[in-house]
């Protein structure tokens, strides 16, 4: 009873702000309208899946996640391994990677707008070298710009997680491996990666969550209707909200939650398998 008493405020808040709205959205996705609507089953989902805008948004979100999450994992792990050694100015470099986490998004977006605008500093440098200017945010280059921004913004947090995981691996394992003649690659594959599995699963989960949050930065940089290459699910849902098409909005949100749930389930199964192997 004491434990339930302490858990009750959090449980009420979670139900009020997460569970109940999600259930209401699930109900709305099966009605023809939100007020006095009638049940239409999966008609909204069928209409949603036949929409070119939704398919484009879903495809862009999928490819952005499929490309940037593995890239984020590799970059953050490599940098964490380097920072785990006795490097010159190691503490300063660690602080530099953490700074993007504390800088306000609006300030960061202003800097990126100055750099990647048609009349921005990057095009000024290209012109100075005699090269053609590029309309970065209104061409296929926009996807690359957003990807770089995503990596720059979130890599510091993942580096901290990997550093904590690396420092939690006992040094005795590496010493034993050296005595038995295991090479660096064998140690990395059989010790480092295995014992970093829980950390990697968490990093992948957080990275996937952050790919769905990139809408905020993309919206501030490129507006409501950005270039087709960076038109994501959240752009689609935001536009449905502006037109008060709550049924399609709820259906899109439900499909996104189902996809995320499937990904999380698979990752947790992978973590469980490797955790049992470690034990």
VMD Tcl script that draws the C-alpha trace (Angstrom):
set ca {
  {0.00 0.00 0.00}
  {2.87 2.37 0.73}
  {4.41 1.68 -2.68}
  {1.05 2.14 -4.43}
  {0.54 5.43 -2.59}
  {3.86 6.78 -3.88}
  {3.17 5.48 -7.41}
  {-0.38 6.85 -7.57}
  {0.45 10.49 -8.54}
  {2.68 9.34 -11.41}
  {0.15 6.73 -12.49}
  {-2.65 9.33 -12.55}
  {-0.51 11.74 -14.56}
  {0.54 9.03 -17.02}
  {-3.06 7.93 -17.51}
  {-4.34 11.50 -17.84}
  {-1.76 12.75 -20.33}
  {-0.81 9.58 -22.23}
  {-3.15 6.58 -21.93}
  {-6.50 8.39 -22.08}
  {-5.52 10.67 -25.03}
  {-4.15 7.67 -26.92}
  {-7.37 5.70 -26.41}
  {-9.40 8.74 -27.49}
  {-7.23 9.08 -30.61}
  {-7.72 5.40 -31.38}
  {-11.49 5.90 -31.15}
  {-11.39 9.05 -33.32}
  {-9.44 7.15 -35.99}
  {-12.47 4.89 -36.48}
  {-15.11 7.66 -36.69}
  {-16.14 9.80 -39.64}
  {-16.01 12.95 -37.48}
  {-15.07 13.78 -33.91}
  {-18.39 15.31 -32.78}
  {-21.41 13.08 -33.18}
  {-19.52 10.81 -35.53}
  {-20.46 7.33 -36.60}
  {-18.26 4.25 -36.62}
  {-16.55 3.64 -39.99}
  {-14.09 0.92 -39.00}
  {-10.81 1.01 -40.91}
  {-12.04 3.37 -43.63}
  {-9.82 6.20 -42.36}
  {-6.81 3.90 -42.43}
  {-7.58 2.80 -45.98}
  {-7.93 6.41 -47.10}
  {-4.72 7.26 -45.27}
  {-2.71 4.48 -46.90}
  {-3.99 5.53 -50.33}
  {-2.86 9.13 -49.78}
  {0.25 10.13 -51.74}
  {1.17 12.69 -49.07}
  {1.08 10.10 -46.30}
  {3.07 7.55 -48.29}
  {5.67 10.18 -49.10}
  {5.89 11.24 -45.45}
  {6.13 7.63 -44.23}
  {8.79 6.78 -46.82}
  {10.91 9.82 -45.92}
  {10.63 9.06 -42.21}
  {11.60 5.43 -42.77}
  {14.67 6.26 -44.85}
  {15.75 9.05 -42.52}
  {15.60 6.62 -39.60}
  {17.16 3.71 -41.50}
  {20.15 5.80 -42.60}
  {20.78 8.10 -39.66}
  {20.27 5.75 -36.71}
  {23.05 3.31 -37.78}
  {25.23 6.28 -38.71}
  {24.58 7.83 -35.30}
  {25.42 4.54 -33.59}
  {28.73 4.15 -35.43}
  {29.85 7.78 -35.06}
  {29.01 8.05 -31.36}
  {30.62 4.66 -30.56}
  {33.86 5.50 -32.41}
  {34.13 8.91 -30.74}
  {33.36 7.40 -27.31}
  {36.11 4.79 -27.77}
  {38.58 7.54 -28.70}
  {37.55 9.74 -25.77}
  {37.87 6.77 -23.41}
  {41.62 6.88 -23.98}
  {44.14 9.33 -22.55}
  {43.86 11.96 -25.28}
  {45.12 15.53 -25.15}
  {42.33 17.98 -24.15}
  {39.99 15.04 -23.57}
  {37.83 16.88 -21.02}
  {37.47 19.90 -23.32}
  {36.43 17.67 -26.24}
  {33.86 15.92 -24.04}
  {32.38 19.28 -23.06}
  {32.29 20.38 -26.71}
  {30.17 17.37 -27.66}
  {27.74 18.04 -24.81}
  {27.19 21.72 -25.66}
  {24.56 21.08 -28.41}
  {22.32 19.51 -25.74}
  {22.09 22.74 -23.73}
  {21.93 25.30 -26.56}
  {18.33 26.48 -27.24}
  {16.92 25.07 -30.48}
  {15.80 28.47 -31.73}
  {19.36 29.80 -31.45}
  {20.79 26.78 -33.25}
  {18.23 27.06 -36.04}
  {19.12 30.71 -36.60}
  {22.78 29.77 -37.02}
  {21.91 26.99 -39.47}
  {19.67 29.34 -41.43}
  {22.54 31.81 -41.73}
  {24.83 29.02 -42.97}
  {22.49 27.24 -45.42}
  {20.34 30.09 -46.73}
  {20.56 30.95 -50.44}
  {22.43 34.10 -49.46}
  {24.09 32.41 -46.48}
  {27.71 32.06 -45.53}
  {28.20 28.61 -47.12}
  {27.07 29.83 -50.53}
  {29.26 32.90 -50.07}
  {32.26 30.59 -49.58}
  {31.29 28.53 -52.62}
  {31.00 31.71 -54.70}
  {34.38 32.83 -53.40}
  {35.93 29.62 -54.74}
  {34.21 30.08 -58.09}
  {31.60 27.34 -57.52}
  {27.85 27.50 -58.19}
  {25.51 28.39 -55.34}
  {23.19 25.68 -54.00}
  {19.66 26.16 -52.73}
  {20.30 23.85 -49.78}
  {16.84 23.70 -48.20}
  {14.84 23.64 -51.45}
  {16.65 20.81 -53.20}
  {17.64 17.21 -52.52}
  {20.51 18.61 -50.44}
  {17.93 19.36 -47.73}
  {17.95 15.73 -46.55}
  {21.71 15.88 -46.05}
  {21.47 19.17 -44.16}
  {18.84 17.79 -41.78}
  {20.89 14.60 -41.30}
  {23.99 16.58 -40.36}
  {21.94 18.69 -37.98}
  {20.47 15.55 -36.40}
  {23.89 13.99 -35.89}
  {25.40 17.19 -34.52}
  {22.51 17.75 -32.11}
  {22.28 14.26 -30.58}
  {25.70 12.64 -30.90}
  {26.92 14.16 -27.62}
  {24.25 12.45 -25.52}
  {25.02 9.06 -27.06}
  {28.74 9.57 -26.49}
  {28.05 10.07 -22.78}
  {26.05 6.83 -22.67}
  {28.76 4.87 -24.47}
  {31.48 6.32 -22.24}
  {29.55 5.17 -19.18}
  {29.16 1.71 -20.72}
  {32.84 1.47 -21.67}
  {34.00 2.48 -18.21}
  {31.70 -0.16 -16.71}
  {33.52 -3.04 -18.49}
  {36.09 -4.60 -16.11}
  {39.68 -4.20 -17.32}
  {40.39 -7.77 -16.20}
  {38.58 -9.08 -19.28}
  {40.95 -7.25 -21.63}
  {44.01 -8.33 -19.64}
  {42.90 -11.95 -19.77}
  {42.26 -11.66 -23.50}
  {45.77 -10.23 -24.02}
  {47.30 -13.11 -22.10}
  {45.38 -15.61 -24.24}
  {46.60 -13.90 -27.41}
  {43.39 -12.25 -28.56}
  {43.93 -9.33 -30.93}
  {42.37 -5.87 -30.71}
  {39.57 -6.69 -33.13}
  {38.77 -9.93 -31.29}
  {38.64 -8.03 -27.99}
  {36.41 -5.38 -29.51}
  {34.02 -7.93 -31.02}
  {33.93 -10.43 -28.13}
  {34.16 -8.09 -25.14}
  {33.38 -4.46 -25.96}
  {30.41 -5.00 -28.28}
  {28.93 -7.81 -26.19}
  {29.00 -5.88 -22.92}
  {27.83 -2.69 -24.63}
  {24.70 -4.42 -25.99}
  {22.29 -2.94 -23.38}
  {23.76 0.52 -23.98}
  {23.55 0.12 -27.76}
  {19.91 -0.96 -27.56}
  {19.10 2.10 -25.46}
  {21.05 4.38 -27.82}
  {19.19 2.95 -30.83}
  {15.83 3.45 -29.09}
  {16.64 7.05 -28.19}
  {17.99 7.72 -31.68}
  {14.79 6.40 -33.24}
  {12.73 8.58 -30.92}
  {14.85 11.58 -31.89}
  {14.35 10.94 -35.61}
  {10.62 11.42 -35.02}
  {11.39 14.68 -33.19}
  {13.45 16.20 -36.01}
  {10.21 17.83 -37.21}
  {10.75 20.73 -34.80}
  {14.06 21.76 -36.32}
  {12.92 21.04 -39.87}
  {9.77 23.09 -39.34}
  {11.73 26.06 -38.00}
  {14.22 25.91 -40.86}
  {11.98 25.03 -43.83}
  {8.41 25.85 -42.74}
  {5.08 23.96 -43.07}
  {5.71 22.50 -46.52}
  {9.44 21.81 -46.90}
  {11.15 20.08 -49.80}
  {9.69 16.67 -50.59}
  {12.83 14.89 -49.37}
  {12.34 16.11 -45.78}
  {8.54 15.95 -45.60}
  {8.03 13.60 -42.63}
  {5.12 12.00 -40.79}
  {5.00 14.82 -38.27}
  {4.71 17.35 -41.11}
  {1.74 15.37 -42.39}
  {0.12 15.17 -38.95}
  {0.76 18.87 -38.31}
  {-0.97 19.75 -41.58}
  {-3.90 17.47 -40.69}
  {-4.14 19.26 -37.34}
  {-4.19 22.68 -39.04}
  {-7.06 21.54 -41.27}
  {-8.79 19.92 -38.24}
  {-8.83 16.53 -39.95}
  {-8.56 14.77 -36.60}
  {-9.59 11.38 -37.98}
  {-6.62 11.13 -40.35}
  {-4.34 12.66 -37.75}
  {-5.37 10.02 -35.20}
  {-5.02 7.21 -37.74}
  {-1.52 8.36 -38.72}
  {-0.49 8.66 -35.07}
  {-1.83 5.17 -34.33}
  {0.13 3.64 -37.21}
  {3.27 5.42 -36.05}
  {2.82 4.11 -32.50}
  {2.32 0.56 -33.81}
  {5.54 0.79 -35.87}
  {7.51 2.16 -32.92}
  {6.09 -0.56 -30.65}
  {7.20 -3.26 -33.10}
  {10.70 -1.79 -33.32}
  {10.99 -1.53 -29.53}
  {9.80 -5.12 -29.10}
  {12.40 -6.43 -31.55}
  {15.20 -4.44 -29.90}
  {14.23 -5.62 -26.43}
  {14.24 -9.21 -27.63}
  {17.74 -8.70 -29.04}
  {18.89 -7.19 -25.75}
  {17.36 -10.07 -23.79}
  {19.11 -12.62 -25.97}
  {22.55 -11.04 -25.58}
  {22.01 -10.31 -21.88}
  {21.30 -14.00 -21.29}
  {24.46 -14.80 -23.22}
  {26.48 -12.46 -20.98}
  {25.05 -13.95 -17.82}
}
mol new
graphics top color blue
foreach p $ca { graphics top sphere $p radius 0.5 }
foreach p [lrange $ca 0 end-1] q [lrange $ca 1 end] { graphics top cylinder $p $q radius 0.2 }
display resetview
